[in-house]
Each structure stands twice: as structure tokens, then as C-alpha cells.
Amino acid sequence: MVARDFGGKVVREQNLSEWRQGGYRDWQRRRELCEVARQLQAAAGDLAGVTDNAAFNRALSLVLKADLAQTARQVMEEITDPAKRAECLGSLAGKFAQLRREESNAAKVEMLVDERDRELAEAERWKKSDGRLAPVQALLMQREYLNLFSQPDVVALLGEAGPEKIFSPAIRPGD
């Protein structure tokens, strides 16, 4: 039992004294903390399928914005002292700005994910095509680059290394 339950440490009077003076409470707190962590992990697992999507985040953002608007209205109706009102409204405006920044960041991430998905799908289509269209695609891309590098501001940047020196003579502007 000593080896199994106490890691091989011999039980002495000093051990029991330390246990009674707080060791037991510390042990009990750690057990409670572990139980709370297990419960939170289980709850998070249940919620992950429901809350881990952009639609949920947009809906929650809408609820938070509506709550901020309602709170701002209450502040304007109930607080008459101009300094206190300005302080409260400033705090609410900061919260609103933070929420908007987070929405903007989420939208950027969503766009990047969509772009990556499109690129992966295109790469997958390219793999399946065995590269049979490679010459045609190369010519089309060359034409696009030539049109881009033929614009006056880009030509000015290129200087002597104009588009004629960069691209094949097979394609000319306007072809």
C-alpha cells in the first residue's frame, strides 16, 4: 500500500502533521482544479462543433454590437454628468472599435482561407490534367505579364530592361 498510494515514501509522524496543517487542503484544491478542468474540457468539446464556424462568430458579434448599442443608449439616458457620460461612452466606443477590428481580422482570415482553398483546388486540377495544357497556359500567362509590363508606369520602372527584353518575341502587345 505504501508503494502504491504514497510512491514508496514511508509514512511518519512529520508527514501526518504536514498533511493536517495544509497538505490535505492543497491536495483537495488540486483535485478540485483537475475536476473543473475535466468538466471544462468536456464542455469545450461539446461546444466546438457548434461554435467553431464563421456563421456563429458573425451572429455572436451581432449580439454583442446590439448589446453595446443598448448600453450606450442607457448611458445617454441615465447619466447626466457630462464627464461621467463621456467616460462611459468612450469606454463603450473602445469596446465597439475592438469588436470591429476583430471582425475585420476575421474577414481577412476568411478571405485568405478561401484563396488558399481555390489555389489548392487549382493545383489539384493541374495535377489531374497531367500538364497537357502547359504550353497554352504559359503563353496566356506570358501575355498577361506582357500587358502588365507594357503599362506606362511599369515601363518607366523597368527602364532599359523593357518587356521586349524580358519576354519571348512570340507575343507582342495587342496580340
Backbone bond lengths (Angstrom), bond angles and torsions (degrees), N, CA, C in turn:
res aa  C-N    CA-C-N  psi(-1)  N-CA   C-N-CA  omega(-1)  CA-C   N-CA-C  phi
1 M - - - 1.451 - - 1.529 110.65 -
2 V 1.315 117.73 -40.91 1.467 120.89 179.12 1.518 109.83 -61.25
3 A 1.315 117.31 -44.47 1.466 120.47 179.79 1.523 110.57 -65.53
4 R 1.329 117.47 -42.37 1.461 122.05 -176.32 1.530 112.58 -72.07
5 D 1.338 117.85 -49.66 1.461 121.72 -171.81 1.526 114.71 -93.52
6 F 1.324 117.47 -21.20 1.465 119.52 -175.23 1.520 112.83 -123.97
7 G 1.332 117.27 18.53 1.460 121.00 177.06 1.518 112.83 61.53
8 G 1.313 118.36 26.71 1.460 122.17 178.15 1.513 114.28 83.14
9 K 1.329 118.55 -0.50 1.466 121.33 179.91 1.525 109.24 -79.49
10 V 1.300 114.80 133.98 1.457 120.61 -179.64 1.529 109.32 -73.20
11 V 1.323 115.97 137.09 1.457 121.00 178.39 1.533 107.71 -80.49
12 R 1.354 115.92 123.39 1.463 121.47 178.68 1.512 108.90 -124.63
13 E 1.296 115.70 170.62 1.465 120.77 -179.84 1.533 110.33 -61.17
14 Q 1.339 117.41 -39.11 1.474 121.75 179.41 1.530 110.28 -61.34
15 N 1.342 116.80 -41.63 1.462 120.33 179.24 1.531 110.31 -60.23
16 L 1.325 116.21 -45.49 1.460 120.27 -179.13 1.523 111.48 -64.85
17 S 1.323 116.52 -38.03 1.462 120.53 178.67 1.535 110.66 -63.83
18 E 1.329 116.67 -45.59 1.477 120.63 178.32 1.524 110.67 -63.50
19 W 1.318 115.93 -37.00 1.464 121.44 179.12 1.519 110.24 -62.54
20 R 1.325 117.26 -43.52 1.470 121.27 -179.34 1.527 111.65 -72.29
21 Q 1.316 118.95 -30.04 1.470 121.89 -175.80 1.528 113.38 -85.88
22 G 1.276 118.36 9.40 1.467 118.79 175.93 1.503 114.45 145.84
23 G 1.290 117.32 -19.99 1.458 120.23 179.62 1.516 112.28 -59.53
24 Y 1.336 115.14 -40.71 1.465 119.71 179.37 1.527 110.37 -64.76
25 R 1.348 117.21 -43.33 1.479 120.32 179.31 1.534 110.46 -62.66
26 D 1.336 116.06 -41.20 1.468 119.30 178.12 1.530 110.72 -62.74
27 W 1.327 115.94 -43.87 1.459 120.96 178.87 1.522 110.46 -62.07
28 Q 1.336 115.64 -41.69 1.461 120.99 -179.68 1.538 110.42 -64.60
29 R 1.324 117.66 -43.28 1.472 121.55 178.00 1.530 111.36 -60.79
30 R 1.344 115.76 -43.31 1.469 118.86 178.98 1.517 111.18 -62.44
31 R 1.317 117.11 -41.41 1.475 120.46 178.00 1.523 110.79 -63.50
32 E 1.342 117.14 -42.59 1.466 120.88 178.92 1.531 110.24 -63.97
33 L 1.329 115.34 -42.19 1.465 119.98 179.20 1.532 110.64 -62.06
34 C 1.329 116.27 -42.62 1.470 119.45 177.94 1.522 110.92 -63.24
35 E 1.313 117.07 -39.31 1.462 120.41 179.54 1.533 110.60 -66.32
36 V 1.321 116.88 -42.74 1.472 120.19 177.37 1.528 109.71 -61.58
37 A 1.334 116.69 -42.46 1.466 120.00 179.38 1.525 110.80 -62.20
38 R 1.342 117.57 -41.45 1.468 120.60 177.90 1.528 110.67 -62.65
39 Q 1.325 116.84 -42.14 1.463 120.53 179.87 1.529 110.99 -64.96
40 L 1.341 116.31 -42.71 1.465 119.86 178.24 1.525 111.30 -63.54
41 Q 1.316 116.50 -40.30 1.453 120.15 179.23 1.523 110.72 -63.76
42 A 1.318 117.04 -40.97 1.471 120.50 178.22 1.525 110.66 -65.04
43 A 1.331 116.32 -43.44 1.468 120.19 179.25 1.525 110.59 -64.49
44 A 1.331 116.16 -40.39 1.465 119.67 179.68 1.525 110.34 -63.97
45 G 1.328 116.32 -38.96 1.461 119.58 178.11 1.516 111.19 -62.55
46 D 1.337 117.16 -40.41 1.462 121.22 178.53 1.525 110.95 -66.04
47 L 1.332 116.49 -38.68 1.461 120.81 -176.63 1.527 113.33 -79.17
48 A 1.317 116.96 -25.02 1.466 120.04 -174.05 1.516 112.43 -56.38
49 G 1.314 117.75 -43.12 1.456 120.20 -179.36 1.510 113.35 -66.06
50 V 1.331 116.39 -27.22 1.456 121.03 -176.86 1.526 111.28 -89.68
51 T 1.326 116.97 -39.63 1.463 120.48 -170.43 1.514 114.37 -99.12
52 D 1.312 118.99 -8.06 1.452 120.58 -173.67 1.525 111.36 -91.78
53 N 1.340 115.36 61.26 1.456 118.42 175.86 1.524 109.59 -155.51
54 A 1.314 115.10 159.95 1.461 120.83 -175.58 1.521 112.09 -65.50
55 A 1.327 118.44 -34.62 1.468 120.81 -178.75 1.527 110.62 -63.79
56 F 1.321 117.03 -42.41 1.460 119.98 177.91 1.527 110.23 -62.82
57 N 1.337 117.04 -44.07 1.465 120.67 -179.12 1.524 111.28 -62.33
58 R 1.330 117.13 -40.02 1.469 119.54 177.99 1.525 110.94 -65.90
59 A 1.339 117.17 -40.91 1.464 120.54 179.26 1.526 110.68 -64.56
60 L 1.327 117.04 -43.03 1.464 120.51 178.85 1.523 110.29 -64.08
61 S 1.315 116.86 -39.88 1.460 121.04 178.40 1.528 110.58 -61.26
62 L 1.310 116.87 -41.08 1.461 121.59 178.36 1.534 110.64 -62.54
63 V 1.318 116.62 -43.46 1.469 120.89 178.34 1.529 110.20 -61.94
64 L 1.332 116.49 -44.07 1.467 120.06 -179.82 1.527 111.43 -64.96
65 K 1.333 117.63 -39.95 1.468 120.30 178.04 1.523 111.23 -64.31
66 A 1.323 116.65 -41.23 1.465 120.05 178.59 1.524 110.41 -64.04
67 D 1.323 117.15 -39.70 1.464 120.88 178.62 1.530 110.62 -66.13
68 L 1.316 116.87 -41.21 1.471 119.73 177.19 1.530 110.84 -62.60
69 A 1.334 117.11 -40.68 1.465 120.74 178.72 1.526 110.76 -64.28
70 Q 1.303 117.04 -42.09 1.467 120.51 178.87 1.526 110.69 -64.78
71 T 1.312 116.60 -41.63 1.465 120.41 178.53 1.523 110.49 -64.48
72 A 1.333 117.56 -40.21 1.462 120.83 178.08 1.524 110.60 -61.83
73 R 1.318 117.28 -41.71 1.463 121.02 178.20 1.532 110.24 -62.11
74 Q 1.331 117.24 -44.05 1.467 120.49 179.13 1.528 111.07 -62.33
75 V 1.339 116.22 -40.80 1.461 120.21 178.93 1.518 109.69 -60.66
76 M 1.316 116.88 -44.86 1.469 120.28 -178.07 1.525 111.52 -67.39
77 E 1.331 118.17 -31.22 1.458 120.74 -179.75 1.530 112.83 -82.09
78 E 1.333 117.19 -36.34 1.457 120.33 -170.06 1.523 115.09 -97.97
79 I 1.323 117.75 -29.41 1.472 119.78 -177.66 1.522 108.55 -96.90
80 T 1.322 114.92 116.78 1.468 119.88 -176.84 1.519 112.46 -96.52
81 D 1.313 117.94 -24.49 1.464 121.31 179.27 1.532 108.59 -69.35
82 P 1.337 118.06 118.10 1.468 120.90 -175.55 1.534 113.79 -57.57
83 A 1.327 117.72 -38.23 1.466 120.18 -178.25 1.531 110.53 -67.77
84 K 1.330 116.45 -44.86 1.463 119.75 179.55 1.531 111.01 -66.70
85 R 1.327 115.29 -38.79 1.465 119.95 179.09 1.524 109.85 -62.86
86 A 1.327 117.08 -46.46 1.466 121.50 179.56 1.529 110.72 -61.67
87 E 1.317 116.65 -40.12 1.466 120.40 179.31 1.534 110.77 -63.70
88 C 1.321 116.99 -46.88 1.466 121.04 180.00 1.525 111.33 -64.66
89 L 1.329 116.01 -45.40 1.464 118.84 -179.78 1.532 111.37 -65.96
90 G 1.334 116.22 -35.84 1.466 119.73 176.69 1.521 111.43 -62.77
91 S 1.315 115.89 -41.52 1.459 120.26 177.68 1.531 110.59 -63.83
92 L 1.323 116.85 -43.53 1.469 120.50 178.39 1.529 111.25 -64.53
93 A 1.332 116.00 -39.33 1.469 119.66 178.71 1.525 110.29 -63.34
94 G 1.328 116.51 -38.66 1.463 120.23 176.80 1.522 111.79 -62.69
95 K 1.323 116.52 -42.25 1.467 121.03 177.74 1.528 110.52 -63.86
96 F 1.328 115.80 -41.67 1.462 120.14 179.38 1.530 110.37 -64.43
97 A 1.336 116.78 -43.66 1.469 120.67 179.28 1.530 110.56 -62.32
98 Q 1.321 116.49 -40.23 1.459 120.16 178.57 1.534 110.58 -63.50
99 L 1.313 116.13 -42.43 1.462 121.15 178.09 1.529 110.63 -61.51
100 R 1.315 117.08 -43.43 1.471 121.44 179.12 1.533 111.06 -63.87
101 R 1.354 116.63 -40.59 1.468 119.47 177.83 1.528 110.57 -61.44
102 E 1.314 115.31 -42.95 1.461 119.43 179.83 1.532 111.08 -64.91
103 E 1.327 116.79 -38.53 1.467 119.84 176.39 1.525 110.64 -63.07
104 S 1.328 115.80 -42.34 1.464 120.57 179.68 1.527 110.42 -63.66
105 N 1.324 116.58 -44.24 1.466 120.30 178.52 1.524 110.87 -62.59
106 A 1.317 116.65 -41.07 1.467 120.59 179.28 1.531 110.37 -63.80
107 A 1.334 116.65 -40.27 1.470 120.36 179.22 1.534 110.16 -64.77
108 K 1.332 116.79 -40.59 1.471 119.80 178.45 1.521 110.61 -63.32
109 V 1.320 116.43 -43.40 1.466 120.00 179.02 1.520 110.19 -63.03
110 E 1.323 116.56 -42.31 1.464 120.55 179.47 1.530 110.71 -61.60
111 M 1.334 116.86 -40.64 1.464 120.16 178.19 1.529 110.79 -65.62
112 L 1.330 117.31 -41.59 1.461 120.29 179.21 1.528 111.28 -64.31
113 V 1.314 116.37 -39.82 1.468 120.10 178.01 1.518 110.02 -64.55
114 D 1.331 116.99 -43.62 1.468 120.44 178.01 1.525 110.85 -61.15
115 E 1.334 116.28 -43.46 1.467 120.59 179.82 1.529 110.48 -63.40
116 R 1.330 116.21 -43.31 1.464 119.68 178.11 1.526 110.66 -62.06
117 D 1.332 116.94 -42.26 1.461 120.51 179.05 1.528 111.30 -61.93
118 R 1.336 116.02 -41.14 1.473 119.44 177.37 1.527 111.07 -63.06
119 E 1.338 116.04 -43.53 1.461 120.03 179.97 1.522 111.33 -64.24
120 L 1.339 116.53 -40.37 1.462 119.44 177.72 1.521 111.22 -64.82
121 A 1.329 116.71 -40.37 1.462 120.45 178.50 1.524 110.13 -64.36
122 E 1.326 116.51 -40.81 1.470 120.51 178.58 1.528 110.31 -65.27
123 A 1.321 116.67 -41.97 1.471 120.02 177.90 1.528 110.41 -62.87
124 E 1.308 116.79 -38.88 1.468 121.32 178.55 1.529 110.20 -65.15
125 R 1.340 116.89 -43.12 1.479 120.15 176.60 1.524 110.32 -61.98
126 W 1.322 116.45 -39.48 1.457 121.43 -179.64 1.525 109.97 -63.89
127 K 1.350 116.97 -42.76 1.466 120.14 178.74 1.521 110.71 -61.11
128 K 1.319 116.30 -41.42 1.460 120.56 -177.57 1.526 112.34 -70.81
129 S 1.328 117.15 -23.72 1.468 119.73 -177.81 1.521 112.24 -81.02
130 D 1.326 118.09 -6.63 1.467 123.38 -179.87 1.524 112.54 59.94
131 G 1.315 117.32 20.92 1.454 121.17 175.96 1.514 115.02 70.79
132 R 1.325 118.52 17.36 1.468 120.53 -177.54 1.520 112.45 -64.38
133 L 1.321 117.90 -25.76 1.458 120.16 -178.68 1.528 112.51 -96.49
134 A 1.306 118.49 8.51 1.457 122.04 -174.79 1.528 113.75 -53.06
135 P 1.341 121.25 -48.59 1.470 119.29 -179.12 1.528 112.55 -61.27
136 V 1.328 117.20 -41.22 1.463 120.50 -179.60 1.532 109.58 -66.13
137 Q 1.310 116.33 -44.95 1.468 119.50 179.69 1.524 111.00 -63.82
138 A 1.327 117.65 -38.27 1.460 120.88 179.10 1.532 110.66 -63.34
139 L 1.326 116.39 -41.57 1.470 119.73 178.71 1.524 111.47 -66.26
140 L 1.334 116.78 -40.21 1.462 120.16 178.21 1.529 110.98 -63.83
141 M 1.324 115.86 -42.10 1.469 118.90 178.77 1.520 110.28 -66.44
142 Q 1.326 116.84 -39.07 1.454 120.08 178.86 1.527 110.02 -61.95
143 R 1.336 116.57 -41.18 1.457 120.90 178.24 1.530 110.66 -61.82
144 E 1.318 116.64 -43.92 1.470 120.32 179.38 1.528 110.78 -61.53
145 Y 1.346 115.90 -44.70 1.462 119.13 178.92 1.528 110.98 -64.76
146 L 1.302 116.78 -39.22 1.462 120.21 179.64 1.525 110.66 -63.56
147 N 1.334 116.33 -43.58 1.465 119.59 177.08 1.524 110.80 -61.28
148 L 1.315 116.01 -40.97 1.462 119.85 178.65 1.515 110.71 -63.49
149 F 1.353 116.61 -48.34 1.456 119.97 -175.52 1.522 112.88 -77.86
150 S 1.319 118.14 -4.42 1.464 121.07 176.63 1.521 111.79 -90.33
151 Q 1.307 117.77 -7.81 1.463 119.88 178.86 1.526 108.50 -67.84
152 P 1.344 117.44 141.38 1.464 121.38 -172.74 1.532 114.50 -53.75
153 D 1.327 117.79 -43.15 1.460 118.16 -177.61 1.523 111.89 -68.97
154 V 1.331 117.61 -31.87 1.462 120.85 178.02 1.524 109.75 -74.25
155 V 1.323 117.22 -40.06 1.464 120.98 177.91 1.526 109.78 -59.97
156 A 1.326 117.06 -41.20 1.460 120.58 178.75 1.526 110.59 -61.52
157 L 1.314 116.64 -37.98 1.463 120.16 178.55 1.526 111.71 -69.21
158 L 1.327 117.19 -34.97 1.458 120.85 -177.70 1.524 112.14 -72.63
159 G 1.313 116.62 -29.96 1.463 119.94 -179.34 1.519 111.20 64.52
160 E 1.359 116.34 -128.30 1.464 121.04 -177.21 1.520 112.53 -67.77
161 A 1.305 118.06 -30.58 1.470 120.87 -179.21 1.515 108.94 -83.10
162 G 1.324 117.16 63.33 1.454 122.49 -178.90 1.515 111.43 -68.70
163 P 1.314 116.45 176.66 1.460 120.70 -176.71 1.521 113.57 -59.79
164 E 1.360 116.93 -29.38 1.457 119.79 -179.11 1.525 111.12 -63.54
165 K 1.348 117.05 -32.75 1.465 120.55 -178.65 1.521 111.68 -84.64
166 I 1.313 116.67 -17.48 1.462 120.06 -177.13 1.520 111.22 -91.62
167 F 1.335 116.99 -38.04 1.460 120.16 -172.30 1.518 111.57 -108.19
168 S 1.294 114.27 160.93 1.461 123.00 178.47 1.527 109.87 -62.35
169 P 1.331 118.11 144.46 1.474 119.92 178.26 1.521 112.21 -71.61
170 A 1.324 118.73 -3.85 1.471 121.01 -179.30 1.515 111.39 -65.94
171 I 1.330 117.53 -24.69 1.474 119.84 -178.95 1.521 108.05 -123.96
172 R 1.277 115.44 130.58 1.466 122.36 177.64 1.530 107.79 -118.61
173 P 1.347 117.39 156.17 1.461 119.52 176.65 1.516 110.62 -53.75
174 G 1.305 115.36 136.35 1.453 121.15 178.17 1.510 114.00 86.54
175 D 1.355 118.78 -2.88 1.472 120.91 177.99 1.503 110.66 -67.94
